[in-house]
């Protein structure tokens, strides 16, 4: 009986080994031979946890109490695909994931764009990126900014479009963008609140120009922008930031 058992085990071993080989990946996604590719890949995970105390909140969130919150949680991936081509992606986990009716991306996807180094001084960006608004707040990670100023806290920072930047010299850089002025169609954004005389424009477009300057050996730095935003027909606000 014991002899028969050992003979059966010996006969099954080749089949078990064959199964393990076939169930394994022929080649790993990132092999040791391709480890140099990791030099061009950057993965970031940003998290800001908060301990909040509330004494008043309007609407259906009115209560007194304290709680832990995830104020900011995001995964970012960027990589160099070619000597002149890079891509950037950032997913904000504590934002709604509903696909927006205008740009057809979830609102949780803040960045999804490529940048092309057309020349040493000229860069082209295509996709969902950040608007070239003036001021320094957008220069920092959103995780590090607890409160934006009145205009930028109500402006859409991440929208889809195309832009170029031109490094005129060591001290001056110019940017120009053509973007969607929002991520949703007007009726989806405001619903039944839309007035009768409000009409959706053929192209809800925003045009942004930006100038970055540096003076006196970087002791004085400036970031100014002028933007034209077509939200509805015959109503075009212009912002200088």
C-alpha positions, 0 to 999 in steps of 0.5 A: 500500500505504501509502495503504491502511494509513493509511486502515485506521488512520483507520477503526479509531481511532473504534472504539478510542476507543469501546472505551476509553470503555466500558471506563472507569468512568462515575464513580469511587468517590470523585470530586473532587465527593465529596471532602468525604466523606473528612473523615468517614472514618478509615483506620489501619494499625498494625504492630509488627515484632519481632526475637525471640530464643528459648531455649525454646518448648514443644510443637512449637515447641521450638527455639533461635534468633532471628527477625523476627516480625509482632507486631501488624498490623491495618487499621482503618476508622471513619466518620461515617455520620450526625450521630449514627451511626458505625461502627468496624471493625478486622481483625487480620491475624496472627490466625486467620480461622476463623469462630467458632461463637458469634458467627459472625465470624472471630477476626481481626475484632476490631471490627465495631460501630456506635455511636449518639449517642442524646443528648448524654449517652447512646451505644449500641453494637451489634456486636462491640466491646470489653468495658468491663473496668476498668484502663487497658490496654484504653485503649491500642491493642493494638499498644502493649501487649506484655503484659497483666496476668494476668486481662486476658491470659486474658479475651476483650476483643472479643466481640459484644453491646450496650452503653450509656454515660452521661456523668453529668457532666464527671467521671463516666461509666457503662457497661453491656453485655450480651455473649456471654461467649465467641466459640465454643461450649463444645464447640468451644472445649475439644473432648473435654476437656469433663467429663461434668458440664459443660453449655452454658448456654442463653445464655453471657452476660456482663454488665459494668458500668463506672464512670469517675471523675475527681477533683481536676482529673483528677489522680486517675482511676479505671476500675472494672468489675464483670462477671458471666460465664455460661460453663457451667451453675451456674458463674458467676464474678464479676470486679471489675477 
